[in-house]
Amino acid sequence: MTQPATRQTQPDTAVLRAQLQACVAACKACGDECQGHAEKMDMAHCAVCAESCRRCEQTCQQMLAGLAA
């Protein structure tokens, strides 16, 4: 079970949605950049970073989908 993104009794879902959308975009950009380094420069630590960014992106997408439910 995921933890709530806020402890307010009346969360502002528009703000939460914008934050999660920004999280998805930032994690995707980071993952793409790190993946490029991993592939083009054979940097193993960048492959680890890319995987972490992909997991973060997926988590933010899942939380975003949960707001719509």
N, C-alpha and C positions, 0 to 999 in steps of 0.2 A: 504494500500500500504506500502510495506517495504521500509526502507531507504537504500540508497546504502552503501555498506561496505567500500567504499573509495571515496574520492573526486578527485582523479587523473583523468585526461582526458583519459589516457591510462592505465587502471588497469591491473595488472599482475594477470590474472585469475588462473594461476598455484599456486601462493602464496595464493590467496583468497581460492582456493579449499583446499589447505593443512591446512589453518587456520580453515576452517569450518569442515574439517574431524577431526581435533584435538578437536574442540569444541564438536562434536558429541560423540567422544570417551570419553572425560572427563565427559560430562554430563551423559552418560550412566553408566560409572563406579560409579559416585557419586550417581545416582539414585538407582543402584543396591545395593550399600552399605547401603544407608539410608533405603531402603525398607527392607533389611535384619534386620536392627536394629528395625524398626517399627514392624515387624512380630515376631521376636524372643524375643525381650525384651519389647514389648508392649510400645514403646516410640512414643507417638502421634506426638511430634514435628519432629521426623524423618520421619513420613508419610508425613508431610507438606513439608519437605525438598525433599523427593523423588518425590513428585508431581511437585515441582518447577524444579527439574532436568529433569524430563520427558518433561515438556513444553519447556525447553531450548533445549533439544536434538531434539525435533520435529521442533522447529524454525530453528535450524542450518541445519537440513535435508532439510527443505523447501528452505532455502537460497541456499544450495548446488544444489538442483534440479533446481533452477532458473539460476544458472551459466551455466548449460548444455543447457538451452533453447535458 
